[in-house]
Amino acid sequence: MRIFKRLISVLLVLSVFACITPVSAGVKGDMNGDGKLLISDARVVLKIAAGQKTPTVSQKTSADMDGDGKITVKDAQAVLKLCADLDPEDYLGKVAQITPYKKHSSSVKAKFCKVTSYCGETLPDTYTADKSSPFFTPLPEGTYDYVTSGPVRDAESGKDFYYLKSGRRVYGHEVTVFTGYQMPYNKIELKNTVKYDDTSTSIYLALDWRVPFLASVKPQEYVTGYNDRPYNIKDGKFTGSYMDITFHYTTSAFGNISFPESDVIKNCVWFKNADSKTATLRIYFKNAGDFYGYTAYYNENNYLVISFKEPITTLKGRVIEIDPGHGGNQPGAGSGTGVYEKDITYKIALQLKTYLEKAGATVVFSRNNSSSVPEIEERRINTIEKNPDMLISIHLDASSAKSVSGSSVYYYKSYSGPLAYAISTSLPTAVKNGTGHSMPDRGAHFYPFCVTRVENCPAVLVECGFITNSGDFKMQNSASGQKYIAKGIYDGIVKYMTA
């Protein structure tokens, strides 16, 4: 069915373009020798195969895609497949964008910032203890915004941040601040182009300039939970049915597209707000509650590319990132017996890797077991750059009350919640069945742990019992306990995929 949808999609969508991509003279499939691969070339090959057209000598050579001396339907299919497999960036032209560095419609100057990190984290503009909010979207490298004040020193982290006109804060180390020319209002075109592969669906937007935006999945009810945080999904259920991507400083937005091949995205529509000078692209999901993350970045041709993850229904061919908590000179919590969190989390990670690879997944680690390991913020950026299909961060809990026991799981984005809930119920069960140790399920909760603050995949942090509890520690520090903790996490992943 997916192959059939792909062929139909090619004919309906790619046939909009007169030219699909330039090719070298004499390349197989180029039936008229114009240096372009067209869907019409596949039609010519099909007519030759059906005996409806007599080929010239050069056409006969070009049409024989498999080199068997015969021209058949398979040759026509081969030409069509070449068209289907082309990257949209092969036929989309370069977008001419403006920046605040040069004068455009106004000679008035203003204070700007430019995002210089791969994915600059943003925070609420109201400074509170709850500094990180899942409603505030990271900004792609190269994004511009007006600076309203700053730098302001954050006493807790010792870092500086700036307040922005779009209603958010950014950390100073992730932006460059400068004086530039006031920018005209932005215009956006959604290109009639979709790129599909086995794990994602991508769209392309042409912007006059790289304005900030917010992306939020709706509708979703939240309740206050662990540590008085207000972003726990109600009843543990993710209910989003669409995503709104709201672009600031934008007065014109157009373009529409359908998604016949995607199993996640159905269609999209623009909403414009003249008062706030914003434009919102609403992207509807095919099924409420089915969303697996997105990635946004500017490519070398200046298009804003937004890629949506396809459903995670099998581990085969998927990339799972495991983050063994702490490491190097950061040992994590200690048991009081000389054993530290970093050593046990790495052993659990190795066991989980075995389970995942046996199921056909490709596993990547956030760190090795050496003395030099990435810092927490670096791990977050690495996850965004690696773009895995899922992130599992493994930790051990600790408490000054040695009687406290049990496992818990934490998530940041609402669509990571179902994975957290699946693991939170599976882990204690596997440990009990495998080792006999009773470890309470302390539940799944929202919490803004740095490594889970990613948009591009379901991401959770698993606290695998308390290293400060003698019963939990005895289990954690044994080969059997590590195996069944890993099995519990794995069982939760499988439950999540098949729910």
TIMARMAR-741783 format. One line per 5 residues: number of its first residue (from 1); their letters; for each residue x, y, z of C-alpha. Coordinates in steps of 0.02 Angstrom, whole numbers. Layout:
NUM = a = X,Y,Z  ...
// end
This chain:
1 = mrifk = 0,0,0  141,121,42  225,90,-127  59,118,-216  30,281,-122
6 = rlisv = 207,335,-165  179,310,-353  14,404,-347  95,542,-245  233,559,-375
11 = llvls = 109,577,-518  -3,700,-426  128,806,-339  291,797,-434  205,817,-603
16 = vfaci = 175,998,-552  357,1027,-600  398,1033,-785  575,980,-744  613,859,-603
21 = tpvsa = 803,870,-602  946,902,-722  1044,749,-781  1197,723,-887  1178,691,-1073
26 = gvkgd = 1154,509,-1115  1094,460,-941  977,311,-935  794,360,-940  818,530,-1025
31 = mngdg = 714,487,-1178  722,652,-1273  902,695,-1228  857,863,-1152  961,833,-997
36 = kllis = 808,820,-885  720,674,-804  532,692,-825  384,583,-781  345,595,-967
41 = darvv = 507,498,-999  433,352,-902  277,363,-1012  384,352,-1170  472,197,-1105
46 = lkiaa = 303,120,-1063  240,153,-1241  396,71,-1314  372,-80,-1199  190,-93,-1255
51 = gqktp = 237,-83,-1440  149,84,-1462  307,176,-1510  460,129,-1614  617,193,-1527
56 = tvsqk = 766,274,-1609  935,194,-1580  977,317,-1441  805,296,-1361  824,108,-1363
61 = tsadm = 989,123,-1270  920,248,-1147  760,151,-1113  848,-14,-1074  869,26,-888
66 = dgdgk = 925,-148,-834  1036,-180,-985  956,-346,-1032  930,-299,-1214  742,-286,-1193
71 = itvkd = 625,-140,-1155  490,-192,-1031  370,-120,-903  508,-144,-773  614,-17,-868
76 = aqavl = 472,110,-860  453,76,-674  639,105,-650  627,278,-730  476,321,-622
81 = klcad = 569,264,-467  712,382,-508  586,524,-510  509,466,-346  676,454,-258
86 = ldped = 734,628,-303  765,744,-157  654,899,-170  809,1004,-142  866,947,-315
91 = ylgkv = 729,1048,-399  683,1184,-274  776,1344,-311  871,1449,-184  771,1569,-75
96 = aqitp = 832,1749,-71  821,1806,110  855,1973,193  941,2007,359  949,2153,481
101 = ykkhs = 1130,2184,431  1075,2282,276  950,2424,256  786,2373,174  624,2470,194
106 = ssvka = 678,2571,346  831,2665,404  777,2646,586  897,2539,686  857,2415,824
111 = kfckv = 941,2289,937  936,2111,867  996,1938,911  1040,1795,796  1031,1615,855
116 = tsycg = 1205,1539,837  1179,1368,916  1109,1223,817  943,1238,910  930,1385,1030
121 = etlpd = 824,1349,1184  691,1478,1228  608,1510,1396  455,1604,1461  479,1793,1469
126 = tytad = 409,1792,1646  555,1745,1756  497,1612,1879  569,1458,1961  482,1356,1826
131 = ksspf = 605,1417,1696  578,1290,1558  408,1271,1476  360,1144,1342  258,1283,1259
136 = ftplp = 417,1379,1212  497,1317,1053  684,1304,1019  736,1415,874  838,1352,725
141 = egtyd = 1012,1418,696  1006,1582,600  840,1644,672  829,1833,705  727,1925,837
146 = yvtsg = 719,2097,915  801,2113,1086  699,2215,1211  817,2203,1361  967,2113,1431
151 = pvrda = 1085,2040,1466  1015,1986,1634  1114,1867,1743  1024,1709,1802  1085,1689,1981
156 = esgkd = 1050,1502,1987  1144,1451,1830  1264,1598,1820  1216,1624,1638  1153,1779,1548
161 = fyylk = 993,1789,1450  902,1916,1339  718,1961,1328  647,1961,1151  505,2056,1068
166 = sgrrv = 418,1894,1020  387,1859,1205  524,1741,1263  700,1734,1333  857,1659,1259
171 = yghev = 1023,1618,1341  1163,1735,1294  1283,1595,1248  1163,1536,1111  1144,1703,1020
176 = tvftg = 1244,1847,947  1176,2021,990  1200,2167,871  1123,2330,808  1037,2313,640
181 = yqmpy = 904,2389,528  720,2368,569  647,2229,464  491,2234,353  348,2116,391
186 = nkiel = 380,1939,334  300,1838,193  295,1647,192  259,1524,52  227,1342,89
191 = kntvk = 298,1252,-62  193,1121,-149  326,993,-111  337,849,13  483,735,46
196 = yddts = 447,561,113  561,428,180  535,278,293  540,378,454  485,557,414
201 = tsiyl = 381,676,310  458,846,270  387,1011,208  475,1166,140  435,1347,180
206 = aldwr = 511,1499,95  524,1649,213  578,1827,173  680,1822,333  709,1701,475
211 = vpfla = 576,1755,598  548,1668,766  404,1546,784  313,1443,915  256,1264,888
216 = svkpq = 126,1184,1001  23,1025,993  -161,1043,1037  -283,1007,1114  -211,940,1276
221 = eyvtg = -270,956,1456  -137,977,1589  -137,958,1777  -15,1009,1913  87,862,1974
226 = yndrp = 261,816,2034  356,961,2113  205,1074,2078  241,1075,1893  87,1119,1787
231 = ynikd = 121,1021,1627  73,842,1673  -43,772,1539  -213,735,1615  -247,551,1652
236 = gkftg = -83,508,1567  -161,526,1394  -90,623,1248  -237,693,1149  -160,811,1021
241 = symdi = -244,813,851  -150,956,768  6,1064,782  4,1254,769  163,1336,706
246 = tfhyt = 145,1523,734  266,1640,644  296,1814,715  311,1977,616  218,1895,471
251 = tsafg = 76,1975,372  68,1861,219  67,1672,214  3,1558,77  20,1385,2
256 = nisfp = -71,1223,36  -29,1040,21  -96,867,60  -3,716,125  -65,557,38
261 = esdvi = 87,456,88  112,509,269  37,401,407  43,547,530  2,710,439
266 = kncvw = -166,735,352  -172,915,288  -136,1094,338  -213,1267,333  -156,1446,365
271 = fknad = -231,1566,493  -177,1749,492  -196,1874,635  -185,2053,573  -182,2125,749
276 = sktat = -34,2024,813  53,2018,643  68,1829,653  27,1685,537  -9,1509,599
281 = lriyf = 13,1351,498  -104,1221,574  -52,1044,532  -186,913,562  -141,736,615
286 = knagd = -223,586,534  -264,514,705  -282,606,870  -145,555,990  -27,497,852
291 = fygyt = 121,616,846  305,573,869  402,736,858  470,855,729  632,940,676
296 = ayyne = 647,1117,606  803,1188,522  859,1298,378  943,1206,235  1081,1273,124
301 = nnylv = 952,1347,4  872,1447,146  712,1345,155  640,1313,327  624,1123,326
306 = isfke = 503,1046,451  512,857,464  380,756,557  419,583,624  319,440,552
311 = pittl = 236,316,674  351,212,782  269,41,765  423,-69,755  602,-63,818
316 = kgrvi = 670,-136,657  768,-3,566  739,128,701  875,226,792  862,227,981
321 = eidpg = 977,338,1084  1021,280,1260  1088,408,1382  1174,321,1529  1157,453,1665
326 = hggnq = 1311,548,1727  1485,480,1688  1665,538,1688  1701,654,1834  1514,667,1872
331 = pgags = 1478,506,1968  1298,545,2012  1219,479,2171  1314,360,2281  1262,207,2380
336 = gtgvy = 1380,243,2525  1478,86,2482  1589,160,2346  1470,116,2203  1403,262,2102
341 = ekdit = 1258,296,1986  1365,318,1830  1432,139,1839  1263,55,1860  1173,160,1729
346 = ykial = 1303,113,1600  1281,-73,1637  1092,-57,1624  1116,35,1459  1221,-108,1389
351 = qlkty = 1084,-232,1436  950,-123,1356  1058,-109,1200  1058,-299,1185  868,-307,1193
356 = lekag = 845,-167,1067  972,-232,942  896,-406,949  732,-324,895  819,-242,746
361 = atvvf = 852,-67,813  1011,33,789  1071,94,959  1178,248,991  1246,302,1161
366 = srnns = 1260,480,1224  1424,436,1308  1551,298,1324  1625,233,1486  1781,342,1481
371 = ssvpe = 1831,482,1597  1782,616,1469  1596,629,1433  1480,764,1360  1402,890,1477
376 = ieerr = 1213,888,1500  1177,1031,1378  1293,953,1251  1195,790,1264  1034,883,1227
381 = intie = 1108,964,1071  1183,797,1016  1011,717,1025  940,854,916  1081,832,790
386 = knpdm = 1076,641,790  886,647,770  849,474,842  675,398,843  674,388,1032
391 = lisih = 782,441,1181  795,342,1343  896,423,1482  940,303,1624  967,363,1803
396 = ldass = 958,304,1983  861,404,2112  922,457,2284  847,519,2446  904,569,2619
401 = aksvs = 767,453,2683  839,280,2656  668,198,2666  610,280,2504  603,155,2361
406 = gssvy = 532,136,2186  551,188,2004  482,337,1910  488,407,1733  492,589,1674
411 = yyksy = 444,674,1512  446,853,1444  340,861,1287  160,801,1297  187,673,1158
416 = sgpla = 326,593,1261  201,558,1401  132,393,1333  308,319,1324  343,373,1503
421 = yaist = 181,296,1566  214,132,1474  388,115,1549  332,166,1724  211,19,1734
426 = slpta = 322,-109,1646  483,-81,1742  427,-135,1918  336,-285,1845  490,-348,1753
431 = vkngt = 600,-324,1907  476,-415,2019  455,-560,1897  642,-575,1863  721,-544,2032
436 = ghsmp = 581,-555,2160  617,-378,2220  461,-271,2247  492,-95,2185  346,26,2192
441 = drgah = 290,116,2034  307,300,2079  225,351,1915  260,456,1762  277,644,1779
446 = fypfc = 319,804,1688  487,878,1734  605,986,1630  762,879,1639  884,952,1513
451 = vtrve = 913,794,1410  726,770,1381  698,949,1320  697,899,1137  561,914,1005
456 = ncpav = 616,785,879  570,621,964  485,544,1116  610,569,1256  603,507,1436
461 = lvecg = 714,498,1589  697,337,1691  740,333,1876  772,147,1903  746,140,2091
466 = fitns = 840,223,2235  1025,191,2254  1005,252,2434  881,114,2475  965,-50,2526
471 = gdfkm = 838,-161,2438  837,-62,2275  1026,-47,2277  1054,-232,2302  947,-265,2150
476 = qnsas = 1025,-123,2046  1202,-179,2083  1173,-359,2027  1188,-425,1850  1013,-498,1865
481 = gqkyi = 940,-334,1925  1022,-237,1783  956,-362,1657  777,-350,1719  779,-162,1737
486 = akgiy = 830,-158,1554  695,-283,1512  565,-176,1601  617,-24,1499  615,-128,1340
491 = dgivk = 443,-199,1381  380,-22,1406  447,31,1236  360,-116,1153  198,-77,1248
496 = ymta = 208,104,1189  234,54,1007  91,-70,1005  -37,27,1108
// end
